[in-house]
Amino acid sequence: MDTDPIEPLISDTLNSFLLDFERDFANGMQELRIPGGAVVLMKDGNIIYEKGFGVLESGVTGEVNEHTVFRLGSVSKGFASVLAGTLVEDSLIAWEDPVVEHFETFELHDAEQTKRVEIQHILSHTSGLPRHAYTNLVEDGLSLSRIISRLDQVPLISQEGEQIAYQNAGYAVIEKVLEEKTNTDFNTLLQERLFEPLGMEHTSSTHDVLRITENKAEPHLYNSRMGKRVSVPITKKYYNAVSAGGINASISDMGKWLQLLVGKHPNIIHPNVLDEIYTPIATINNKRFSRYWDGVNESHYGMGWRVLYNGSQKIVYHGGYVNGYRSEIAFDKETQTGICILINAPSRFPLEIIPAYFEEIALIN
């Protein structure tokens, strides 16, 4: 198993920082009444901290640890683009390939645009589809094949590559491309090309596996009648579009994932291919991230990843929400600094922690 262990020796300064971080993280969760969560920190490509906080389910015994499984929501999108990158590296596909070259039944409202839409357009939300096209059908549980077969009924809002409009169903077209090219289903590709080589033992992409997992965090939503967050059932939403939001993982596995994302596993995917994935394709004009991150002056989207510029620092980032679970992941490939937070209730909390981590860890040698 090709993974890096937790760094055994840390400086007094770093140890002091981690103690403060742990205290602040625990206090923040308590103040915001988040039942359970977990965090992993990476510095210089080494995992320096991973820990679970709180409980699996409010009012029930059972504590979150580093192996507790959460749903990732849209953080799953980065897995899909990296998986596609492994096929690019193997020369099975190219980012510039038209989708119809590998998935012949793909069809948009405009026949000529259908022929021009490339794999990179699917992964960057720039195919021309309107925002969240058929996300309602994904959430209603229709099969991905049925949903994609209806995309030709949706009027387009732009030419391919011209405008970003966030997708779930439109993004999940990548699953069919990869399946058609390899003759292997998407979940198996994830297992064989990413989860197993990385030793991500607690990571999966089906509802059935999560359902039978004992060490899992239960999702919570606010109940106005009871005046508090209460646990809710784990739904099947987005397991029909795994690339858009159907992956489950523990924080220990997300540490392994962070190390791959900064280029520490060239046997799985070459750092140069990762750079292609993180190259900005579309510019995002809203100021959402600068509200939490004072230094962020540019926001873009690459392939499956948001790309933020904090001054000259390039932060690759994605957030996710599904079914009462919140996830956030961010890293700087150049300095090999990263963080991932998983919680079992909706909250702005991760977006407050992440900018502070990058600011403070940069001051520690």
Legacy VTK file of the C-alpha trace (Angstrom):
# vtk DataFile Version 3.0
C-alpha trace
ASCII
DATASET POLYDATA
POINTS 365 float
0.000 0.000 0.000
1.663 3.182 -1.231
0.723 5.767 1.376
2.692 8.095 3.601
2.425 7.633 7.381
1.605 10.438 9.755
4.768 12.452 10.360
6.236 11.091 13.635
8.379 14.097 14.553
6.999 17.636 14.698
8.506 20.824 16.040
7.429 22.440 19.274
6.013 25.349 17.272
3.936 23.049 15.106
2.813 21.028 18.100
1.663 24.209 19.824
-0.227 25.230 16.683
-1.961 21.843 16.500
-3.029 22.031 20.141
-4.539 25.475 19.517
-6.175 24.258 16.300
-7.735 21.280 18.080
-9.093 23.467 20.869
-10.561 26.004 18.432
-12.058 23.294 16.220
-13.718 21.565 19.179
-15.017 24.870 20.559
-16.369 25.910 17.162
-18.271 22.675 16.724
-19.733 22.987 20.203
-20.782 26.619 19.709
-22.463 25.830 16.384
-23.981 22.621 17.761
-22.525 20.415 15.068
-22.991 16.830 16.297
-19.934 15.278 14.682
-17.030 16.060 12.417
-13.508 15.190 11.409
-10.504 17.062 10.037
-7.205 16.195 8.400
-4.283 18.598 7.946
-1.387 18.307 5.507
1.866 20.285 5.586
4.788 19.789 3.183
2.954 16.762 1.798
2.846 15.045 5.202
-0.302 14.344 7.174
0.372 16.186 10.426
-3.026 15.793 12.063
-6.228 13.794 11.691
-8.971 13.488 14.280
-12.666 12.943 14.798
-14.812 15.163 17.026
-18.238 14.774 18.558
-20.714 11.976 18.013
-21.988 9.786 15.205
-25.562 10.696 16.053
-27.017 13.309 18.376
-28.317 11.804 21.610
-26.783 8.400 20.913
-23.508 6.948 22.156
-20.742 6.497 19.622
-17.928 8.945 18.912
-16.530 10.080 15.582
-12.965 8.935 14.900
-10.605 9.206 11.938
-12.200 6.160 10.277
-15.820 7.346 10.566
-17.469 7.550 7.144
-19.292 10.661 5.895
-20.909 11.469 2.562
-18.859 13.885 0.423
-21.488 15.468 -1.816
-19.892 17.536 -4.578
-16.372 16.890 -3.303
-16.994 13.717 -5.356
-16.559 15.782 -8.521
-12.804 15.969 -8.017
-12.593 12.181 -7.914
-14.279 11.995 -11.316
-11.888 14.442 -12.974
-8.821 12.748 -11.480
-10.182 9.365 -12.577
-10.595 10.783 -16.079
-7.021 12.050 -15.787
-5.747 8.510 -15.279
-7.334 7.588 -18.615
-5.779 10.666 -20.230
-2.397 9.549 -18.929
-3.013 6.098 -20.414
-3.857 7.755 -23.775
-7.352 6.262 -23.720
-8.986 9.693 -23.912
-7.922 13.336 -24.292
-9.435 16.404 -22.649
-10.142 17.851 -26.110
-11.939 14.743 -27.374
-15.561 15.341 -28.388
-17.856 13.531 -25.966
-19.638 11.785 -28.854
-16.347 10.191 -29.900
-16.588 7.942 -26.840
-20.279 8.184 -25.906
-22.132 8.051 -29.198
-25.670 8.518 -27.871
-24.838 11.818 -26.124
-27.143 14.503 -27.461
-27.818 18.133 -26.580
-30.567 20.431 -27.862
-28.362 21.673 -30.705
-27.031 18.921 -32.967
-23.967 20.867 -34.113
-23.005 21.868 -30.586
-23.384 18.240 -29.529
-20.599 17.340 -31.951
-18.320 20.063 -30.557
-18.723 19.566 -26.803
-15.497 18.142 -25.401
-14.684 16.162 -22.272
-13.124 19.284 -20.726
-16.419 21.161 -21.239
-18.309 18.493 -19.293
-15.813 18.598 -16.419
-15.742 22.417 -16.259
-19.524 22.983 -16.453
-19.139 24.814 -19.778
-21.113 22.567 -22.144
-23.774 25.237 -22.681
-26.441 23.658 -20.479
-28.283 25.970 -18.054
-27.360 25.840 -14.373
-28.438 22.646 -12.588
-30.065 21.143 -15.670
-32.092 18.171 -14.445
-30.611 18.241 -10.961
-34.237 17.705 -9.918
-34.276 14.392 -11.786
-31.024 13.338 -10.127
-32.567 14.069 -6.735
-35.763 12.258 -7.742
-33.706 9.116 -8.258
-34.044 8.549 -12.001
-31.308 6.451 -13.549
-28.410 8.367 -15.031
-29.062 6.860 -18.461
-32.653 8.120 -18.444
-31.614 11.582 -17.297
-28.857 11.945 -19.881
-31.204 10.774 -22.631
-33.378 13.820 -21.883
-30.618 16.444 -22.105
-31.549 17.091 -25.732
-34.813 18.615 -24.469
-33.023 21.393 -22.547
-32.465 24.668 -24.476
-28.822 25.726 -24.270
-27.740 29.081 -22.842
-24.390 29.486 -24.607
-21.870 27.959 -26.963
-19.563 25.379 -25.453
-16.663 26.882 -23.498
-18.257 30.326 -23.231
-20.100 30.296 -19.920
-19.938 28.329 -16.686
-23.225 26.962 -15.360
-22.862 24.457 -12.532
-24.117 20.949 -13.298
-24.854 17.641 -11.641
-26.564 15.618 -14.380
-24.493 17.347 -17.057
-21.308 16.649 -15.109
-22.194 12.981 -14.650
-21.987 12.507 -18.422
-18.310 11.809 -17.673
-19.356 8.503 -16.112
-20.773 7.282 -19.418
-17.698 8.462 -21.321
-15.352 6.509 -19.061
-17.599 3.454 -18.927
-17.938 3.285 -22.700
-14.201 3.702 -23.207
-13.149 1.051 -20.688
-16.095 -1.360 -20.758
-16.086 -1.063 -16.969
-18.697 0.510 -14.710
-17.835 3.791 -13.020
-17.815 2.472 -9.450
-15.384 -0.288 -10.409
-13.116 2.238 -12.129
-13.034 4.309 -8.940
-12.119 1.244 -6.904
-9.471 -0.094 -9.269
-7.796 3.156 -10.289
-8.098 5.281 -7.127
-9.469 3.780 -3.915
-7.526 0.498 -3.912
-4.125 1.846 -5.072
-4.361 4.578 -2.421
-5.445 2.210 0.325
-8.697 4.136 0.858
-10.225 1.281 2.827
-13.246 3.185 4.127
-14.210 4.859 0.835
-17.099 3.696 -1.335
-19.620 4.947 -3.865
-22.911 3.175 -3.167
-25.799 3.581 -0.766
-25.710 -0.122 0.112
-22.123 0.003 1.359
-22.778 3.070 3.502
-25.966 1.524 4.879
-24.110 -1.505 6.267
-21.115 0.506 7.504
-21.163 0.507 11.303
-18.769 3.417 11.819
-20.684 6.078 9.916
-21.832 9.555 10.852
-25.587 10.027 10.684
-26.790 13.198 8.914
-28.583 15.932 10.859
-30.954 18.752 9.931
-32.567 21.474 12.022
-36.032 20.615 13.310
-37.889 23.853 14.042
-40.549 22.121 16.135
-37.931 20.573 18.410
-35.658 23.618 18.223
-32.525 21.603 17.522
-30.698 19.495 14.972
-31.952 15.924 14.763
-30.712 12.927 12.823
-32.437 12.156 9.527
-32.378 9.058 7.302
-29.535 8.521 4.857
-31.119 8.842 1.432
-30.177 7.404 -1.957
-29.839 10.874 -3.492
-26.858 11.229 -5.848
-25.867 7.576 -5.811
-27.389 7.549 -9.317
-24.839 10.232 -10.294
-21.802 9.227 -8.260
-19.440 11.639 -10.011
-21.677 14.539 -8.980
-22.137 13.625 -5.325
-22.134 9.923 -4.481
-18.838 9.131 -2.754
-18.507 8.194 0.934
-15.188 8.485 2.795
-13.460 8.788 6.151
-11.114 11.617 7.080
-8.139 9.226 7.210
-8.853 8.285 3.600
-9.203 11.953 2.659
-5.677 12.482 3.978
-4.460 9.896 1.478
-6.504 11.649 -1.191
-4.911 15.017 -0.342
-1.457 13.502 -0.795
-2.400 12.226 -4.236
-3.832 15.619 -5.182
-0.514 17.392 -4.550
1.403 14.893 -6.670
2.783 12.405 -4.145
1.476 9.364 -6.030
2.865 9.653 -9.585
2.368 5.895 -9.963
-1.394 6.565 -9.911
-1.505 9.908 -11.740
1.358 12.110 -12.922
1.664 15.594 -11.369
1.594 17.126 -14.861
-1.858 15.646 -15.480
-2.993 17.056 -12.144
-1.771 20.482 -13.271
-3.987 20.178 -16.348
-6.968 19.368 -14.132
-6.284 22.424 -11.933
-5.817 24.839 -14.849
-8.580 27.496 -14.801
-11.056 27.109 -17.651
-13.950 29.330 -16.588
-13.950 32.489 -14.463
-16.525 32.833 -11.687
-17.596 36.413 -11.119
-19.440 36.167 -7.807
-17.689 37.186 -4.591
-18.790 34.220 -2.473
-15.306 33.106 -1.486
-13.923 36.557 -0.709
-16.591 36.843 2.017
-14.799 34.131 3.966
-11.300 34.490 2.549
-10.088 38.076 2.681
-7.217 37.598 0.254
-9.094 35.774 -2.506
-9.149 38.052 -5.530
-9.905 35.547 -8.305
-12.216 32.557 -8.541
-12.199 30.060 -11.404
-13.232 26.516 -12.248
-10.894 23.933 -13.726
-12.013 20.340 -14.239
-13.942 19.142 -11.209
-12.220 21.737 -9.020
-12.586 25.385 -8.098
-9.372 27.373 -8.403
-8.939 30.344 -6.074
-6.118 32.869 -6.125
-5.258 34.240 -2.704
-2.898 36.925 -3.947
-0.260 34.885 -5.757
-1.159 31.650 -3.952
-3.179 29.131 -5.983
-5.680 27.246 -3.837
-7.539 24.312 -5.369
-10.822 23.796 -3.576
-14.252 22.190 -3.581
-17.154 22.036 -1.198
-20.007 19.602 -0.976
-23.409 19.233 0.603
-25.809 16.321 0.448
-28.461 14.871 2.744
-27.313 16.810 5.847
-23.579 16.239 5.333
-21.126 19.071 4.652
-17.621 18.632 3.245
-14.806 20.983 2.276
-11.356 20.286 0.847
-8.616 22.741 -0.140
-4.931 22.493 -0.964
-1.944 24.326 -2.412
-0.098 21.919 -4.696
3.056 24.043 -4.769
3.581 24.091 -0.992
1.821 20.730 -0.503
-0.423 22.230 2.165
-3.983 20.987 2.532
-7.031 20.504 4.714
-10.268 18.545 4.555
-13.234 18.871 6.904
-16.252 16.551 7.080
-19.276 17.260 9.308
-22.690 15.664 9.735
-24.794 18.837 9.691
-25.035 21.871 7.392
-22.858 24.748 8.612
-20.585 27.561 7.431
-18.021 26.327 9.965
-15.593 24.657 7.494
-15.456 27.812 5.370
-14.323 29.737 8.433
-11.657 27.225 9.462
-9.999 26.673 6.076
-8.777 30.222 5.301
-7.406 30.561 8.830
-5.480 27.306 8.471
-3.710 28.415 5.289
-2.882 31.790 6.798
-1.473 30.379 10.033
0.339 27.284 8.746
2.305 29.452 6.295
3.982 31.121 9.286
5.315 27.840 10.696
8.601 26.438 9.412
LINES 1 366
365 0 1 2 3 4 5 6 7 8 9 10 11 12 13 14 15 16 17 18 19 20 21 22 23 24 25 26 27 28 29 30 31 32 33 34 35 36 37 38 39 40 41 42 43 44 45 46 47 48 49 50 51 52 53 54 55 56 57 58 59 60 61 62 63 64 65 66 67 68 69 70 71 72 73 74 75 76 77 78 79 80 81 82 83 84 85 86 87 88 89 90 91 92 93 94 95 96 97 98 99 100 101 102 103 104 105 106 107 108 109 110 111 112 113 114 115 116 117 118 119 120 121 122 123 124 125 126 127 128 129 130 131 132 133 134 135 136 137 138 139 140 141 142 143 144 145 146 147 148 149 150 151 152 153 154 155 156 157 158 159 160 161 162 163 164 165 166 167 168 169 170 171 172 173 174 175 176 177 178 179 180 181 182 183 184 185 186 187 188 189 190 191 192 193 194 195 196 197 198 199 200 201 202 203 204 205 206 207 208 209 210 211 212 213 214 215 216 217 218 219 220 221 222 223 224 225 226 227 228 229 230 231 232 233 234 235 236 237 238 239 240 241 242 243 244 245 246 247 248 249 250 251 252 253 254 255 256 257 258 259 260 261 262 263 264 265 266 267 268 269 270 271 272 273 274 275 276 277 278 279 280 281 282 283 284 285 286 287 288 289 290 291 292 293 294 295 296 297 298 299 300 301 302 303 304 305 306 307 308 309 310 311 312 313 314 315 316 317 318 319 320 321 322 323 324 325 326 327 328 329 330 331 332 333 334 335 336 337 338 339 340 341 342 343 344 345 346 347 348 349 350 351 352 353 354 355 356 357 358 359 360 361 362 363 364
